[in-house]
Amino acid sequence: FGFVPPAAGKSLKNYIVYYASMMKTKFDDQLEPAKATASDILGRIGEFGFLFVVLSLLFSCTSPYDFAPFVTRFEAHSIDHGLVDLFHPFHLANNFVAAVLVSVSLSFSTLGASLLFNISTGIMTERVVENPMFASKTPSEFWGRKWNNLVHSLLKSGVYKPVRRITSSNKAAIFSAFIASGLLHEYVWVILFYVHEHQKD
C-alpha cells in the first residue's frame, strides 16, 4: 500500500527481515540489512551491563518506598487528591522518579531483545530508546526522536500515513495516531497490571 519503508520493500528477504524482527532493522546505504559487527555487539553488551547496574540501583533505592521516595500528604499511587496537589514539588519529584524508572526499564528490555536478535542473525537494529529523560532538548525531540522510536515509527507508517492519504487531513491523521497510541498503551497496561478479583489480597 506504499507505507512499507523503501529498504523493506526492496526484496522479499528484506521484507521478511524487517517484519520478523521485534525491533526495527537497520539498513545500510544500499538498502540492505546492516551487519552487526563484533564491536557493535560488544558495545551493546557493555551498555546492557551498565543499564543493569543502573536499574538495579534505582529499584534498590526506590522499592522500599513503594517507588515514591518523597513523602506527600496524600497517597502517591492514588487519584484521591486535588489539582493543586498535582503540582506539589514532592509529587512532581515522585513522578520524575517513576518516569526515570520507566525510561531505564524500557531501554534495558529493548536493548536486551535487540542483542538477542543481533547475535542470532548478525543483523543490526535501530535503538528504541535514546536517553530521552536527559538527552532531549525539546518536547518534540523527546517524543519524536528519543522516546520509544519503535512505537513512533509503527504509528507513523501504520496509522498516520494511511489516514492522511485517505482523508487528506493532517489533523485527522494526528488524531487517529493519538487514539491508536492510547488504545495500545491501555491494552499493555491492562495486560501488565490488571488484577482479577480472586488475585486481590
Solvent accessible surface area in square Angstrom, and as a share of the most:
residue,aa,sasa,rsa
1,F,215,0.90
2,G,64,0.61
3,F,43,0.18
4,V,49,0.28
5,P,38,0.24
6,P,108,0.68
7,A,9,0.07
8,A,0,0.00
9,G,53,0.50
10,K,104,0.44
11,S,45,0.29
12,L,133,0.66
13,K,117,0.50
14,N,0,0.00
15,Y,98,0.37
16,I,97,0.49
17,V,26,0.15
18,Y,29,0.11
19,Y,116,0.44
20,A,75,0.58
21,S,15,0.10
22,M,146,0.65
23,M,11,0.05
24,K,67,0.28
25,T,3,0.02
26,K,72,0.30
27,F,41,0.17
28,D,57,0.29
29,D,137,0.71
30,Q,124,0.55
31,L,71,0.35
32,E,53,0.24
33,P,13,0.08
34,A,16,0.12
35,K,156,0.66
36,A,14,0.11
37,T,70,0.41
38,A,76,0.59
39,S,83,0.54
40,D,48,0.25
41,I,32,0.16
42,L,121,0.60
43,G,47,0.45
44,R,10,0.04
45,I,80,0.41
46,G,46,0.44
47,E,61,0.27
48,F,62,0.26
49,G,33,0.32
50,F,132,0.55
51,L,22,0.11
52,F,118,0.49
53,V,81,0.46
54,V,41,0.23
55,L,20,0.10
56,S,46,0.30
57,L,107,0.53
58,L,44,0.22
59,F,84,0.35
60,S,74,0.48
61,C,84,0.50
62,T,10,0.06
63,S,52,0.34
64,P,98,0.62
65,Y,129,0.49
66,D,87,0.45
67,F,68,0.28
68,A,16,0.12
69,P,42,0.26
70,F,84,0.35
71,V,127,0.73
72,T,24,0.14
73,R,199,0.73
74,F,27,0.11
75,E,124,0.56
76,A,31,0.24
77,H,112,0.50
78,S,27,0.17
79,I,165,0.84
80,D,118,0.61
81,H,44,0.20
82,G,40,0.39
83,L,130,0.65
84,V,127,0.73
85,D,15,0.08
86,L,67,0.33
87,F,137,0.57
88,H,74,0.33
89,P,91,0.57
90,F,94,0.39
91,H,18,0.08
92,L,88,0.44
93,A,28,0.21
94,N,10,0.05
95,N,73,0.38
96,F,101,0.42
97,V,25,0.15
98,A,44,0.34
99,A,38,0.29
100,V,17,0.09
101,L,14,0.07
102,V,84,0.48
103,S,6,0.04
104,V,20,0.11
105,S,36,0.23
106,L,42,0.21
107,S,17,0.11
108,F,43,0.18
109,S,63,0.41
110,T,17,0.10
111,L,12,0.06
112,G,14,0.14
113,A,26,0.20
114,S,4,0.02
115,L,13,0.07
116,L,132,0.66
117,F,35,0.15
118,N,1,0.00
119,I,101,0.51
120,S,89,0.58
121,T,66,0.38
122,G,27,0.26
123,I,21,0.11
124,M,19,0.08
125,T,0,0.00
126,E,64,0.29
127,R,86,0.31
128,V,9,0.05
129,V,9,0.05
130,E,67,0.30
131,N,81,0.42
132,P,1,0.01
133,M,46,0.21
134,F,133,0.55
135,A,38,0.30
136,S,32,0.20
137,K,178,0.75
138,T,69,0.40
139,P,107,0.67
140,S,77,0.49
141,E,27,0.12
142,F,38,0.16
143,W,157,0.55
144,G,23,0.22
145,R,145,0.53
146,K,37,0.16
147,W,44,0.15
148,N,22,0.11
149,N,30,0.15
150,L,35,0.17
151,V,27,0.15
152,H,75,0.34
153,S,22,0.14
154,L,98,0.49
155,L,30,0.15
156,K,95,0.40
157,S,30,0.19
158,G,50,0.48
159,V,33,0.19
160,Y,42,0.16
161,K,89,0.38
162,P,26,0.16
163,V,31,0.18
164,R,111,0.41
165,R,150,0.55
166,I,142,0.72
167,T,68,0.40
168,S,99,0.64
169,S,37,0.24
170,N,64,0.33
171,K,167,0.71
172,A,34,0.26
173,A,0,0.00
174,I,95,0.48
175,F,130,0.54
176,S,32,0.21
177,A,17,0.13
178,F,145,0.60
179,I,78,0.39
180,A,28,0.21
181,S,25,0.16
182,G,35,0.33
183,L,121,0.60
184,L,77,0.38
185,H,91,0.41
186,E,108,0.49
187,Y,138,0.53
188,V,66,0.38
189,W,155,0.54
190,V,76,0.44
191,I,112,0.57
192,L,116,0.58
193,F,115,0.48
194,Y,134,0.51
195,V,71,0.41
196,H,90,0.40
197,E,136,0.61
198,H,154,0.69
199,Q,103,0.46
200,K,110,0.47
201,D,194,1.00
